[in-house]
């Protein structure tokens, strides 16, 4: 071993990002990050298994991607149980003969002061953000290990997995801290099987939940100004900002990167 990369990788570096024909599963496919991931992977030629709880949005997304030439199957389930997680994996294997890429993009938040936070609401956030992803990783990991050809797992974290927040995030922040450690733990556990496990941690980006921050309303302008004071790049994120990071983490380009939380945050975590 000389430590020198194969000549082909040097001469044709973009081939490292080629995922055409790979079997990719996106959990939470109709959400803000999940829909970006689904369209990105479809555009890159992956064969897609899309899972989400919103049947109407899922059908629309599936039809859109199929009409663009992508190979797509849909699973109208949330990751609430072991059976749900296993059904998602089975759908991918049945449709495409195996599984190569897993993107877990589901998540939610309920904001309230801790002293007023309902236990049921806390449980719901932890289920959506941590327990459900663990169930999917468990089911998908079994398949990836059995296949014996490695794989890519990408989860979604947040700067709030590291930083506290004064605004009632006592469920969300711990759930994302759990995703950070789940990412690192699985990276250590599955590394010998050639499985890379990483996470993307976005800051505020345009979505149905945050769209109000992008308006000209006075309340939005104040909130935006306060937030931008922490963003060195001086703007809020757009969904397109995550395409490059995602393609890196699901492709051969990241073969020697695992256990990382990649902050796509305009520099928020730098200061």
C-alpha positions in Angstrom: 0.0 0.0 0.0 1.5 3.3 -1.1 -1.2 5.6 0.2 -1.6 7.0 -3.3 -5.3 6.9 -4.6 -6.1 5.0 -7.7 -5.2 6.9 -10.9 -8.8 6.9 -12.1 -10.0 8.7 -8.9 -7.5 11.4 -9.6 -8.2 11.8 -13.3 -12.0 11.5 -12.9 -12.8 12.7 -9.4 -16.5 13.4 -10.1 -17.0 9.6 -10.5 -16.6 9.4 -6.7 -20.1 11.1 -6.4 -21.8 8.7 -8.8 -24.7 6.9 -7.1 -26.6 5.9 -10.2 -28.3 2.5 -9.7 -27.9 2.5 -6.0 -30.9 1.5 -3.8 -31.6 4.5 -1.5 -34.3 4.7 1.2 -35.5 8.1 2.5 -37.5 8.2 5.7 -39.6 11.3 6.2 -39.5 11.8 2.5 -42.2 14.4 2.3 -40.7 16.7 4.9 -38.5 19.8 4.3 -35.2 18.0 4.3 -36.6 14.7 3.1 -38.1 16.1 0.0 -34.8 17.7 -0.9 -33.0 14.4 -0.3 -35.5 12.5 -2.4 -35.3 14.9 -5.4 -31.5 15.0 -5.1 -31.1 11.2 -5.0 -33.5 10.8 -7.9 -31.7 13.4 -9.9 -28.4 11.5 -9.3 -29.9 8.2 -10.6 -30.6 6.3 -7.4 -33.5 3.9 -7.2 -35.7 5.2 -4.4 -37.8 3.8 -1.6 -39.7 6.7 -0.1 -41.4 6.4 3.3 -43.6 9.0 5.0 -46.8 9.2 7.0 -48.6 11.8 4.8 -50.2 9.6 2.1 -51.3 12.5 -0.2 -47.9 14.2 -0.2 -46.1 10.9 -0.6 -48.2 10.0 -3.6 -47.6 13.4 -5.2 -43.8 13.2 -4.6 -43.6 9.7 -6.0 -45.5 10.7 -9.1 -43.3 13.7 -9.6 -40.1 11.7 -9.4 -41.5 8.8 -11.5 -42.5 11.3 -14.2 -38.9 12.5 -14.3 -37.7 9.0 -15.0 -36.8 7.9 -11.5 -37.5 4.4 -10.3 -39.6 4.9 -7.1 -41.6 2.9 -4.6 -43.5 4.4 -1.7 -44.3 3.2 1.8 -47.0 5.0 3.6 -45.7 4.5 7.1 -44.0 6.3 10.0 -41.3 4.7 11.9 -43.4 4.2 15.0 -42.6 0.5 15.6 -40.2 -2.3 14.7 -42.7 -3.6 12.2 -42.8 -0.2 10.5 -39.1 0.0 10.2 -38.7 -3.6 8.9 -41.5 -3.0 6.3 -39.6 0.0 5.0 -36.4 -2.0 4.5 -38.3 -5.0 3.1 -40.0 -2.7 0.5 -36.6 -1.5 -0.7 -35.1 -5.0 -0.9 -38.2 -6.4 -2.6 -38.2 -3.6 -5.2 -34.5 -3.2 -5.9 -32.8 -6.4 -4.7 -30.9 -4.7 -1.8 -30.2 -1.5 0.1 -27.2 0.8 -0.2 -28.2 4.2 1.2 -30.4 5.2 4.1 -31.4 8.8 4.7 -33.4 9.4 7.9 -34.9 12.9 7.5 -37.9 12.7 9.8 -38.4 14.9 12.8 -40.6 17.3 14.7 -40.5 19.8 17.5 -42.9 21.1 20.2 -41.9 24.3 21.9 -42.9 25.0 25.4 -41.3 26.0 28.8 -40.1 22.9 30.5 -42.3 23.5 33.6 -45.3 23.4 31.3 -44.2 20.8 28.8 -46.6 17.9 28.5 -45.1 14.5 29.0 -47.0 13.2 26.0 -45.5 16.0 23.9 -42.0 15.2 25.1 -42.5 11.5 24.3 -43.8 12.4 20.8 -40.7 14.5 20.0 -38.3 11.8 21.3 -40.2 9.1 19.3 -40.0 11.1 16.0 -36.5 12.4 16.5 -34.6 9.6 18.2 -36.5 6.3 18.9 -37.8 6.1 15.3 -34.4 6.7 13.7 -32.9 4.1 16.0 -35.6 1.6 14.9 -34.8 2.3 11.2 -31.1 2.0 11.8 -31.6 -1.3 13.6 -33.6 -2.8 10.7 -31.5 -1.3 8.0 -28.2 -2.2 9.7 -29.2 -5.9 9.8 -29.7 -5.8 6.0 -26.5 -3.8 5.2 -24.4 -6.2 7.4 -26.0 -9.3 5.9 -25.4 -8.0 2.3 -21.7 -7.6 3.1 -21.0 -4.7 0.7 -21.1 -1.7 3.1 -23.5 1.2 2.8 -24.2 4.8 3.7 -26.4 6.0 6.6 -27.2 9.7 7.0 -29.3 11.1 9.8 -30.4 14.7 10.5 -29.1 16.5 13.6 -29.1 20.2 14.5 -26.8 22.7 16.2 -29.3 22.3 19.1 -27.8 18.9 19.7 -24.8 20.7 21.1 -26.1 24.2 22.1 -28.8 24.9 24.7 -31.8 27.1 23.8 -33.8 29.4 26.0 -37.0 29.0 24.1 -38.5 25.7 25.2 -36.4 23.1 23.5 -36.1 20.7 26.4 -37.2 17.8 24.2 -35.8 18.8 20.8 -32.2 19.5 22.0 -31.8 16.2 23.9 -33.2 14.3 20.9 -30.7 15.8 18.6 -27.9 15.2 21.1 -29.0 11.6 21.0 -28.8 11.6 17.2 -25.2 12.8 17.5 -24.2 10.0 19.8 -26.2 7.4 17.9 -24.3 8.5 14.8 -20.9 8.1 16.5 -21.9 4.8 18.2 -23.1 3.2 15.0 -20.0 4.5 13.1 -17.8 2.6 15.6 -20.0 -0.5 15.7 -20.5 -0.8 11.9 -17.2 0.5 10.6 -15.8 -3.0 10.4 -18.6 -3.8 8.0 -17.8 -0.9 5.7 -20.9 1.0 6.7 -20.4 4.8 7.0 -22.7 6.6 9.4 -22.9 10.4 9.5 -25.3 13.2 10.2 -26.2 16.5 8.6 -27.0 19.3 11.0 -28.8 22.2 9.3 -29.5 25.6 10.7 -32.7 27.4 9.9 -33.7 26.8 6.3 -36.8 27.6 4.2 -39.6 25.2 4.9 -43.3 25.3 5.8 -42.4 25.8 9.4 -39.9 28.6 8.9 -41.3 30.4 5.9 -42.6 33.2 8.1 -39.0 34.2 8.9 -38.3 34.9 5.2 -41.2 37.5 4.9 -41.1 41.3 5.3 -43.3 41.3 8.4 -41.8 43.3 11.3 -41.8 40.2 13.6 -40.0 38.2 11.0 -37.5 41.0 10.3 -36.6 41.2 14.0 -36.2 37.5 14.4 -34.2 37.2 11.2 -31.8 40.1 12.2 -31.2 38.5 15.6 -30.5 35.1 14.0 -28.3 36.5 11.2 -26.0 38.1 13.8 -24.8 34.6 14.5 -24.4 33.6 10.8 -21.0 34.6 9.3 -22.3 34.0 5.8 -25.0 36.5 6.4 -28.1 34.7 5.2 -30.6 32.0 6.1 -30.4 28.7 4.4 -32.3 27.4 1.3 -33.1 23.7 0.8 -30.6 23.7 -2.1 -27.8 24.3 0.4 -27.9 20.7 1.6 -27.5 19.0 -1.8 -23.7 19.0 -1.8 -23.4 17.8 1.7 -25.8 15.0 1.1 -24.2 13.9 -2.1 -20.8 13.7 -0.3 -22.2 11.6 2.5 -24.1 9.1 0.4 -21.3 8.6 -2.2 -17.9 7.0 -2.4 -16.5 10.5 -1.9 -17.0 10.0 1.9 -15.7 6.5 2.1 -13.1 7.4 4.8 -15.5 9.7 6.8 -17.7 8.2 9.5 -19.1 9.3 12.8 -19.2 12.9 11.7 -21.9 15.6 12.3 -21.6 17.9 9.3 -22.9 21.4 10.2 -24.5 23.0 7.2 -25.1 26.2 9.0 -23.5 29.2 7.3 -20.9 29.2 10.1 -23.3 29.3 13.0 -21.3 26.8 15.0 -18.0 28.6 14.3 -18.6 31.6 16.6 
